[in-house]
Amino acid sequence: MLNRRILRIKAFKVLYANILAGNSSLAQAETQLDQSCEATRDLYLYMLSVVPALTQIARDRQEAAKTKLRPTEEDLNPNTKFVDNALAKLIAEDIDLNKLLAKKKFSWAQYDLILKKVMTSVASKEYFQKYMESDKVSLAEDCKLFTRIFEEEFVELEELEMMLEEKSLYWNDDLAYALTWCCRSFKDFAAGKSWSMLPLYQSDMLEGPDVESDNRFVHKLLQTSYAAYEKYAAMVAESVTGWERERLFSTDVVLIAMGLSEAVAFPEIPVKVTLNEYVEIAKFYGTPKSRAFVNGLLDRLIQKLAEEGTIAKKGKGLQ
């Protein structure tokens, strides 16, 4: 499930938080890393369970409309295509999935206001109206609809983001990634595949003797970055002048230290890959100037370590 971009971000967050707090326990940092990784899969499970919860909101609305003092013909005989959707039924009746949800005590019961807001938004959209008017009734059509809902209604929904952050500190920034995997599961459902728990790391989803463990990768990255942080932070401090000195207490230093650690500790990863990864991360977790700063200084320091023989790549990529 977790790719290496996400794993680098998680290692960065853990390292940055521990440096900021002045913690010195690598074991504690690694525990936090494992919890953060598992939390993303938990968020995926939690968002899958919103399908039957959202469907129930729509069903409740239809039932309430029938009890109006003067119900309309539409109130009395509503279009039940959505409330009868096959995807909600499939998820609600999946024994393995619901055992996990129960074990983790995941429920949407107390968040009906968020779900009602989402359902109101969904009902007003043209894509939903076309779905309701279509004569096509199939699991594939239902999966296509919920993919659209997940792509358009949940990302950047402020109330949802606040709620998720309250439920888990590790869910911050993971929503879009979890939703992407939910949509992949919908695609599998539409193809007739049954649900099964996703492996935590993408390397666990691959086969073959040449597959490298993502678990080992992210732990080694954190370990080496943790051990070498002071040395590489000092290198950064020695390499900057003028306006750049204001960046010495920013996330940029942690990203550069991690980039150097990766370049040294993983000879099989091309320098270009490492450089691009940390520049991309800097775009989201730094300031508007971070991308250029991290790109320039990390590149310069990698070249310096390569000239000293500290970095020695096995294949192409050191240019």
N, C-alpha and C positions, 0 to 999 in steps of 0.2 A: 504493500500500500504506500508506504512512505518512500519517496524518491530522495536522491542525494541533495537536491536543492533544499528540500524541506529539512533534511537532517542537518545540513550545514547551518540553517537558520536556528534550529533548536539548540545545537551546540553553542552557537554564538550567543543566544539569549541566556543560556545557563552560565556561560563564562562571564558575560557582561554583568549579570546579576550578582554573581559571587564576588567579582572584583569590586563592584560598587559597594557591596555590603562588607567587604573586608574579610570574607570567609577564606579559610585556608584548607578546608577538607575536600580533597579530590573525591573521596568516597561519597560524601554528601552531594557533590555536584553530579556524579554519575547516577545516583539515585534519582535526582531531579530530572536528569536527562531521560531516564527510562520512563518516569512518570509522564513526562511531556510527550514522549512518543506514543505511549499507550493511550493518552488522552485524545489524540487525534482520531484514533479508531473508535473510541467511545463516542466522540462527537458524530462520527459517521453513523453509528448505531442509533443515536438519539434522533438525528435528523431523518433517518429511515422511518422511525416510529411516528413522525409527524403526518405521514400519509393517512393512516386510519383516523388520527385525531382531527385532521382538517376535514376529512370526509364526514365525521360525526357532527362537526359544527354545521355543515351544510344540511345534514339530515335533521338536526334539531331545529334549524330555521324553517324548514318545510313543515315540520310537525307543528311548530308554533303558529305558522301562518294559517293552518286549518282551524285554529281555535279563535280566530278574530271574530269580532262581533258581526261583521259583514264580510266574510271571506269572498274573494273573487273566484271565478271558475278556475283560474290558474292556481290560486291558493289551494283549492280543493283537489285539483288534479295536476299536480306539478310534474315537470319533467324530471324523472328520477335517474337519468343516465349517469350523472356524476355521483350521486349518493350510493348508487349500486355498482360503482366502478370495481373492476376485478382486481386491480392492484392493491387497494385497501384491504380487500378480503384476503388476498394472498398473504400480505404481511401480517394481518391480524391473526391468521390461523397458522403461521409458521411456528412450530413448537420450539425449535432450537433458538430462533431469534428472540422469542418472547421469554424464554428462560433466562437469556442473557439480560434482557431489559429489566426483568423482575429482580435478578440478582444485583444489578447495578442501581436499582430503584429509580429507573428513568421513567418519567411520566410527564404528560402535557396537561394534566388535569387542572393545575392551578394557573395555567397560562392561557386561559380561554380568551382573554382580551386581545392578546397578540394574534391568536388564530382567527378571531373574528375580524380583525383588521385585515389580515392577509386574505381571508375569504371574500371580504367586501371588495378588495382590490382585484382579486382574480375574477369575480363575477362581472366586473365592469369592463374587462378586457375583450377585445375582438377575438383573440385566439380561443378564449373560453366559450364565447357565444357560437363560434363556428363549430367547436367540438359538440356543444349541446344540440345544435341544429343538424348535425351530420347523422346519417342513418347507420354509419359504421359503428359496430359495437364489438370491441375485441380488447384483449389484454394489451396488445400492441398499441392501440389507440390511447388507452388509459396511461400507459407508460410514457407515450409521447407527450401527453398533456402534463403529467407531473414533472417531466423533464423541463418543460417550458416554465412551469410554476417555480421549480427550484432555481432555474437560471435567472428568472426575472423578479421574483417576489421576495426572496430571502436575503440575497446579497445587499448589503448597505441598508438593511432595515434596522433603524436605530434601536427600537425597543427590543428586538431579538438579540442584537449585539450586547446590549446592556445586561439582559437576562443571562445570556451564556457566560459572560464575564463574571457574573455573580455566582454562577454554579461551579465554575472552574477557572482558576487563573491561567491554566494551560490552554484554554480554548480561545484565548485572545489571538486573533489573526488566522485561525485555522478553519473558519467557516467555509470560505470559498473552496478550499481543497477538499474538505469533507463532502460538500455538496457535489463536487465533480465525481467523487466515487459513488455517491448515491445514484447519480445519473447513469453511471456505468452499470450499476446493479440493475437499474430499470431496463437498460438495454439487454442485459442477460435474461431478465424475467420475460421480456418480449420475445426473446429467442427460444423460450421454453426451458431455460435452465432453472434449477432450484437454487435457493439461497444457501450460501455457506459462508462461514466467517472468513474475512479477508486476512491473509498473512500480514503481519505487522510491517514487514520490510519488502520492498519490491524484489530484492534478490531472492527472497523465499518463494516468489512466484515463478522463478525461472529454474531451469534444469540444466545440468551439464557440469563437467569438472572445472570449467573455466569461470564459473559464476563466483564472484567475490562477495563475501558477506557484508551487507550494509550495516548490520549490527556491529561487527568488528570495526568497520570503517568509522562510524560515528563515535564509538568509544575511543578508538585510537586518536582520532582528531581532537576530541576533548582532552584526553590525557596529555598529548604532546603540546597542545596549545596552553594548557594549564601550567605545565612544567616550564615552558619556554617564554611565558608571557612577559616576565620582567626583562629578560634579555632583549626580546624583540621590541618591547615598548621603549627601551633605552635606545635601540637603533633608530626608531622613529624620531625620538627627541633629538638625537644627534644630527638627523638629516633634514630638519626643517628650519626655516628662518622666517623672520618677519611675520606676515599675516598668518602663516601656517601654524604658528605656535598656539593660536587660540583653539586649535583642533586637538591638542594633546589630551584633553579631558573628555573627548567625545567618543561615540561608538566607533568612529573611524579607526582609532588606534587598536581597538579589539579586533576589528575586521582585518586590518593589516597584519597583526600578530598571528591571527588564525591562518591567513593566506600564506604567510611565511612558514608556519608550522606544517601546513599541508604540503607545500612545495618540497620541504625537506623530508617529511616522514613518508610520503607516498611517491616514490620514484616512477611508478607506472602511470601516474596521472600527468598528462601534458601540462606544461606551464600555462598555455593559453586557456585551458579549461579552468584551472584554478583562478587565474586572473579574472576571467569573465564572470565566474560565479560570485566572487566577492564584490566586484563592481556592481553586479545586479542587486545583490543584497543591500549594498550601500545606498542604492536608489530609494529603497523603501524604509530603511531604518536610520538614515543619516539626514543631513541637511541638503539643500539644493546644491551645495558645493562639494558634497561628499564623493559623488561619482568621479569627478575629475581628480580630487585629492587622492582617493584610494587607488585609482587607476595609475596615476603617475608615480606615486611613492612606492606602492607595492611592486610595480614593474621594475623600478630602479633598484630596490633592495633585493629582489629575486636575482637580478643580473649580478649584483655584487656578491651574493652568496654563491652563485654559480661560478663566478671567476675565482672565488676562494676554494672551490671544490666541496663546499658544504652541501650544495644541491647537485645531484648527479642523476639525470633521467635515464631510464632504460631504453626508451624509444624516442620517437619524434615529438617535438613540441617545445623544446628549449631553443628559442630563437632570439 
